[in-house]
Amino acid sequence: MFSEPITITVNAVGQVMPRTSSTGMKSTYEKADSTFNLLIEHVNTKAGRLRSVARFEQRAIVPDPLTAVNDWENMAVTLIIDRPLIGFTAAQQDQLLSGFRAWLATATSDKLYGRES
């Protein structure tokens, strides 16, 4: 189990999230005001693989430019690591993840926001 609270820095501000629930191989961490939460889950798939999921979500009040009505909306980033139960080491997983993190820099994020593929 991860130690708590978990802190993720967004826009130079640490978002501190204590664990709010834990069941089996699934835990949720959430700020008291519900503006940020983190889900960590591990699932054995029917195909005999292990799927590890980390989902970081932000909830904010955003304006509707057409009606000028403010409403709650969510945005999330999800990382899924899907692997066989045997055959790959933790080091190989870290190498793959490190390469992906390096690729996912600001320029790449901007292209994803702009719907490039």
N, C-alpha and C positions, 0 to 999 in steps of 0.2 A: 504494500500500500504506500502511496506517496505521503511524504510528511506534509503537514499542513500548518498554516495556510499556504496556498499556492499564490505566488505573485507573478503577474504578467504585466510588463510595462507597455502601455499604449500612449503614444504621443508624450513621452517623457514622464508619465504619471504611473506609478505602480498601482495596479488593480489587485487588491488583496482579497482573496477568496477562501474562506474556511470551508471545510467539507460540510455539506448539508444533508447528504444521504449516501449510504453505501449498502449495496446488496450484491452478494456473490462477487462477480468480477466487474462490477459497475459502480462508479462513484461520481457524485456531482459536487462541485465546488461553486459557491455563489456569494457575491457581495450582498450585504444586508439590504441594499436598495434595489436589488435585482437588475442592475444595469449591465453587469458582466457575469457570465457563468461559464464553467468548464465541465464538460462531460468526458470521462475516461472509461472506456468499456472494452472488454475482450470477449470475443464470441468464437466458439468452435463452429465452423460451418458444416453443412451437410456433405460438402466435398472433401471433408477431412483436413481443412486448412484452419489456421488461426487468424482471425481478423481483429486487429487492435485499432481502436478509434479514439481520437482526441478531437473534440469539437469545442471551439472557443466562440462564444456568442456575445454580441453587444446588443443591448436594448436601449433605444433612445426615442425621445419625442421629436418627431420631424414634421415640418410644415408641408401641407399639400399646396403646391403653387397655384392650383386652379381655384380652390375653395378657401384658402387661407385658414383651414382647420388643422390644428395640430393633432397628431395621433401617434401612438406607440408603434414602432416598427423594429424588426430584428435584422441583424446581419451576422453571418457566421463564417468561420473558416474551419474546414474539417480536414483532418489528415487521417487516412486509412492505410495501415500497413497490413497487407494480405500476404501470408507466407505459409508454406507447408510446415507441418509440425517438426520435420527433420530436414536437414540438408543445408540450411543457411545458418551462419553463426551470428551472434550479437554484433561482432565487429563488421561483418558484411552488411548487416542492417544499418549500422551507424554510417558506413561509407556511402551507402545508397542515399540515406537521408541527408547526409552532409552535402552531397552533390546536388540534390534537389533544392536544399536551402540556398546554396550558392546561386543556382539558376533563378530562384524566385526572389530576385532583387527588386528594387523600386521600379526599374524600367519594365520588367516583366509584369509586375503588379498593374502598372498603368496600362499595359497592352491587354491584360485580362479584363480590366475595367472597361476598356474600349471595345471589347468583344472580338479581339483578334484571336485567330486560332492557327 
